[in-house]
Amino acid sequence: MLSEDDYDGPGGVERREIQDNVHGLITLSPLAYSIINTDVFKRLKQLKQLGNAHEVFPSGNHTRFEHSLGVMHIAGQLCEALGQGEVTETDKLCVEIAGLCHDLGHGPYSHLWEVFVRSVDKNTKWTHEQSSLDMLDLILKRYKIQLSDYKLNDNDLIFIKELIFGPLEGQDPKKEYPYKGRGPEKYFLYEIISNKITGIDVDKWDYFLRDNLNLKIGITFDHKRFLKNMALKDWPFFEDDKNKLTVKRIAIRDKEFDNCQEMFLDRSRLHRKGYQHRVVKMFDKMMVDVWTAANDHFPLLTGQAGKFYKLSEACEDVVALSKLTDEWVNQSIRNSSDPGLEEARNILKRIDDRDKYKIIAQIENGSIEGSECYYEESLRETSGLLSPTEADTENQAILRPEDLCIFKKNINMGRKDKTNPVLSMLFYDKHGKVVVKKEDELREIAPAKIYEEQLFVLCRRNNPELVGQARNAVQNWADKFPGWTTKYLL
């Protein structure tokens, strides 16, 4: 156990314990306690962890607040498991604070807000990770928290931010060691919060446990076995020049190989049956439509230096973003009498009344590499639908191009390139020798298919007279993509 002496805050503030429904007692360092008890951090209590999942799973309404506490807790446990000889008290505190603050930059409905921002501005460079760094700076400034009071320095703050974001100056890890906060001998610390190599990190461990507790989908992975079966091993940093630089990485005992695979299978299962349940995704599409319709009419948000921002632009300013929460945005729309917000209000009313968009067709097989936006534009261009004439705009029985929209289910084992992430993990045998698993060794326990992509075509207007027209439009479009299998659901 690491010493508690270095955790004393200003005035000898003691550590505190709180009760969590997943992990039991969680200990808060004085610095964590100071950060948590701020308006910026407590905003996370009003951001749902799983967006619209509660529309299908009523208990899936937990928030980013408790998840952040859980990530901090497991991060501390992992540091302790690695041992005091490798992880100092300062290292542990930095890793815990990074876990605590890694999601500060999320917008309403968590990841769904990023979908909204990108749908309005396809060229946006915004990420919630960058906003998390900005929110942390805002907390430290607004509440005059001096890290030196907690025996941390400027380099430790850089380290905390790197743990959340990755290399801060865009360094290419294929060409140079990318981190400033800690050197190669502490490289393993960068695998704890947001693992850029394997995707195995404490962020996933907490949301597996927490989300499954609320969704009851079922997981088999046991992170506590990892904590008892890990060690640090030297490893060449550059694949093409193995003698250039050696770093320390986390390696897992080879007998835990199956448990590793189970972790990624659990992730796929949570996505398939929970996060990307097709009704959840349908409500996601409706909610993005709400915010898109409201974007030009919602009262402007005041940011730093008195500058004003639209909803989709609030992420560009940390003060403006810090004002956004799930219910504040949606209740502002619901309670408004502004005629410009009528369309957004009507869609929200449909969500509340469960007057859903109708799923017309499901498409799979073949290549589905494009984005939702790409396929929506393609559908409108090639479906044979024409924009209605002025005389037809009042005719509710005519299908219009904007009536059709698409969502995409993209389920993988944690890697965008569709490869198996277990291949990047380090294992060691009972003699301590490092072994790397090869792809043929995965065949017995790996799923036959480690990624799954599907498109669903929806009709926004709930009018039975439009179903036949919608099916014809989808058929005209889908015929232009050889290999696609189209299943009509209406």
N, C-alpha and C positions, 0 to 999 in steps of 0.2 A: 504494500500500500504506500502510495506517495505521501509525503509529509503534508499536513494541513497548514503548517505555519506560514508558508508563502502565499496562502490564499487569503490572508487577512487583508481587508480593505482599509480605507481611511477611517481612522478612529478605532481601529481594532475590531471592525465589524466581523461578526462570526458567520460561518456558513449556515445555510438554512436548508431544511428538507421539506419537500412537498410530495403529495401522493398522486401517482399517475395510474390510470386504469390499465395501462399496458405493462409498465415496468415496476410498479410499486413505488417505493421511496426513491425519489430523485434528489440528489444533493446539489444545491446551487452555491457556486462561489460568490463572494461579494460582488465581483465584477458582473457576473451573470445576473445577479439580483438587481443591480443598478440598471442594466440594459433592459431587462424585462419590464421594470416598472417605469416605462415611458409611454407616451401616447403613440409614438411611432411603432414601437414593438407591439403594443396591445391592439393595434389595428389588425394584426394577424388573427385575433379572435373573431373578426368579422369577414374573413376570407375562407370560404369552404375549401377544404383540401381536395375534394373530388368533383368540383363543379356541379353538374346537374345529376350526378349519380343518385342523389336523394330522391329524384323523381321516380326511380325504379326501386331503389333500396332505401326505404324511409329513414333508417338509422345511419345512412352514409352521409351525415351532415357535420362531421367533425371538422376541425379547422387547422390552418397552418400553425396556429399558436402551440397546440399540444404536440404536433409533429416536430416542431423545432426544439421543444424541450426534450423530446425523446431522442432526437439525433444527437443533441449535446450529451445526453446521458450515456448512450452506447459508445460515442466517441471517447468519452472518459474511460469507460470500461476497457476499450480496446487498447488505449494507451497504457493502462495498468497491466493488461495481459502481456504487453511487449516487454515490460519490466523497467524499473527505475534506472538501470544501467544504460538503457538506450533512450529513454524518454525522460527529460527533466520536468520538474514541476512547471516551469515556464512553457515548455513545449505543450504539456497537457492542457494548460489553461488556454493557450492559443487555439488548440484544436477544438476544445470545448466551445469557445466563443465563436469560432467559425461554424461549427454545427448549429449553434443557437441562431446565428444570423444569416444562414445561407439562403433563406427564403424571404427575407425582408422585402425584396423588390417585386414580389408578385402583385398582379392586379386583381380586380374582382374575378371570382370564379377561377382563380389560379391560372392554369395553362390556357384556359379558354380565352382569357383577355389577350394573350399573345396572338391567338388565331384572329381575333377581331382586329387588332392593330395591323396585322399583316394583310388582312383582307381589304383594309382601307388604303394602306400604303405598302405596295408590294416591294418597295425599295428600302423599307425601314431596316435599320441595323440594331434596333433595340432588343435587348435580352433582359430577362428579369435578374440574371446574375449581376450584370453591371449595375442595375438599380439597387440590388442588395448592398453593394459597396457604397453607393451614394446614401442609402438610408442609414447605414452604419455611421458614416461621417456625420450625417444630420443629427443622429442621437448624441454622438460624442460632443458635437458643437452646441446643440440646443440645451443639453443638460450639463455642460461643462465637466464632462467626465475626463479626468486626467489619467491616462493609462499608467503613467509613472507612479501614481498612488497604488497601483496593483503590481508594481515591479515589472512592468512591461515597457518597452522602448519603441522608437519609431520603426525599427526593423521588425519588431514583433507584429506591428500593425500591418506592415507589408506582407508578412507571412500569413496572417489571418486572411487578408484579402486574396492572396494567391490560393489558399486552401478553398476559398469559395469560387473564385473565378478562373483560376489557372494563371498562366504567365500574364503579367499586367501590361507588358510593353510589346505584346505580339511576337515574342521570341519563338522561333521555329525549333521545336525539340529535336528535329531531325538533323539540325546543324550545330546546335549549342545547348549546353545545360540551361534550361529556361527560367530557373527560379533564383530570386535574390534573398528571400527570407531565410531559407535554410539551404545548406550545401548538399552535395551528393551523399554524404554519410547519413543525412536525415531525409533522403528522398522518399522513404517509405511513409513518412507523415503525410505526403501529398496523395497517398492512396486511400486515406481514411474517410474523408468527407465526400469528395467528388473524384472518383477514380477514373482518370482519363484512359487508362490502359485496358482494364478488364471490366469496368462497370460494377465491380464488387465493392460496395462502400456502405457506411452506416446509414446513409440517407435511405437506401433501399431497405436495409434491415428494419428500420423503424416503420416505414410505410407498409411493408409487407404485413407486419404484426398488427399495426393500427388499422389499416384498411380492412384486413381480414376479420378483425374483431367486430367491425361494424357492418361488413357485407356478408360475412359467413360463407365465403366461397370455398375456403379450404386450402391450406398450405401445409407443406411437409418439411420445409427447410428449417433447420435449427441453428441460429447464429451463435448460440452458446457453445456449440461444439467447435465452431471456428475459433472462438476466443481461447479454447483450451488446446488447439492443435495448429498453432501458427508459430513461425520463427522468422528471423531476419536473415537474408542471404545476400551475398555479393552477386551482382549481375551486370554484364556489360550494357552500358546505356545506348550505345550506337550499334545497330545490327551490322552495318557494313564495315565497322572498325572496332572489333571487340576489345582491343587493347587501349583504346583512346581514353575511355572514362569508365570507372566502375562505380555503381551506386548500390545502396542497400534497398532491397525490396522485401515486401511481405510474401512469404511462401507458406503454403498450406500442406499439412501432412497428407501424403498420397492416399491414405485410407479414407480421407474425406472427399475423395473425387466424386463419388455418387452424390454426396450432399451438395456439392457445388452445382452439379447439373440440376438437381432438384430446385435450387434457388432460381435458376433461369426459367425452368418449367413453371414454377410458381408465378413468376412475373408474367409469363405468357398467359397463364390461366386467369390471373387477375385482370389482365387487359381484355381477354376474350369474353369472359363472363361478367365483368364488372365495368371497368373504365370505358371499354368500347362496345358495351352492349348496344345493340342497334337502336333501342329506344332512347338510351342515354345520348347517343350521338345525334339522334333526331332532335331531341330537346336542345342539344348544343347548337345545332343549326338554327333553330328558332331564336335562341338567345342572342346569337351573333346578329341575326336579322334585326332584333330589337335595338341593339346598340348602334348598328349601322343606320337604321332609320332615324335614330335620335341624334346622331352625331352632329349634324348641322344645326340643330335646334336646341340642344341641351344647354343650359346656362353655362357660360364659359367659366373655367376654373382658373383661379388666380395662383400663379406660381411665384418664383423668386423675382425680386425687383419689380413686382406689380405686373408682370407679363401675363397675358391671358392665353388659355389653351382649350381646344376642343377635347371631347372625351378621348378620341383616338390619339391626340397629341400630348395628353397629360403625362405619358411615360417619359417624355423628353425633359421633364422638370421634376426633381425629387419632391419638392413641396406640393406641387399639383398632384402627383401620384399618391402622396401620403394621405390625401383627402378621400381617395376612392376606396369604397368597400362594397361588398355585394349588395346589401339591402339599401344602402344610401343611394346608389345609382338607380336601382330598380324602383324603389319607393318614390324617388324624385320624379321619375317618369309616370308612375301610376297616379300620383297625387297632382300632377300638373294639369292645368286647363289650357295650356298653350296649343293652339291648333296645329302647330308644326310638329308636335309630339304625338298627334293622334294615331298615326300608323304604328309607332312604337308601343303606344298604350294598348292598341288593339291586339298586337301580337302577344304582349304580356298577358292580356286577358285570356287569350286562347291557351297560353301555357297554364294559367291558373285553372281554367275550365277543362283542361286536358283535351282541347280541340286541336289535335295534333296534325302536323303535315302527314300526308299519306305516302308510304313507301311503295313505289310503283314496281321497281325491279331491283334485282341483285345481280351483280356481274362479277365473275371471277375467272381464273385461268388466264393464260396469255400474259402479256406484259402490261402491268398497271403501274408504271414508274412515275407518271406525271402527278401533278398536284391536283387538289380539288378544283382550284380555280381554272387550271388548264382544261380539265375535262368539262367543267361547266361551260366555258367559252366554246369548246368544241361541240358540245351538245346543241347549243343555241345556233351555231353556224351551220350545222349539217343535219339538223332534225327535220328540216322542211317547214318549220314554224316561221310565220312572218309576223312582224310587229302589227298590232291591230290598227285599222284605220280609225279615224276619229268617230266614224259612225258605229264602229264595233266596240268601242271602249266601254259602253254601257251593257254590252251583251255578255253576261256572266257565263254563258255556255260555250264560249270560244277560248281555247287554250292559247296562252301567250308565252313567248319565250321566257319571260321572267318568272313564270309559274314553276318552271322546273329547276331544281337544284340538286346538288350531289354532296354526299359525304363519303369519306374513304376510311375503311378500317385497315390499319397497318399494324399487324402484330408480329413482333420478332422477339428474339431472346436478349435484346438490349443493345444490339449493334445495327447501325443504319446500313452498313455494307452487307448485311445478311449473313455474315460469318458467325461461327460459334465462338462466343467470348471466352469459353473455358480454354481455348487454345492459347490464349495470352497469359494464362495464370501460371504461376510457379508452384511446383509441388516438391516436396522432399521426402525421401524414404526414411526407414527406421534408422539408417546409418547417418542421416543428415545430408545425404547427397541430393543435389537439386536435379529434378527431372521435369521435362516439359512434355506434356501429352501431345500425341499426334492425332490427326483426324481419324485414322482408322481405328484408334483405340476408343473413339466415342461411339462407334456404330451400335454397340450393344445397348447403350443407355441413352444415346441422343435420340430425339424425335426424328422421324423420317423427314420431316419438313420443319425447318427452324424459322420460317417466316410465312406469313399469310397476308394476302392483300385482296380486298374486295371493294367494289364500288356499289353504292346504293343511290338510286335515283328517286327523288321525292317530288311530289306536287304540293306546292304551298297552299293552293286553294282547295278547300275540302268540298268539292262539288262532284257528285257521282257522274255527271254528264261529261266530265273532263277525263275520266279514266281511260276510255278507249282512245281518245286523241293522244293522251300521254304515252300509252303503250305503243302506238304507231310511231310517235316521234322518237321514242327510245330505240325501237327496232331499226328505223332508218339510220340512226346514229351508230348503234352497236355493230351493224353490218359492215361498217368501214374499219373495224378492228378485228382482223383474223385471229382466231384462237379464243376469243371471248366466249364464255358460256353465260347466257342471260336467262335468269329465272324471274318470271313475272309474279308478283305477290298480290296483285289486285286484278 
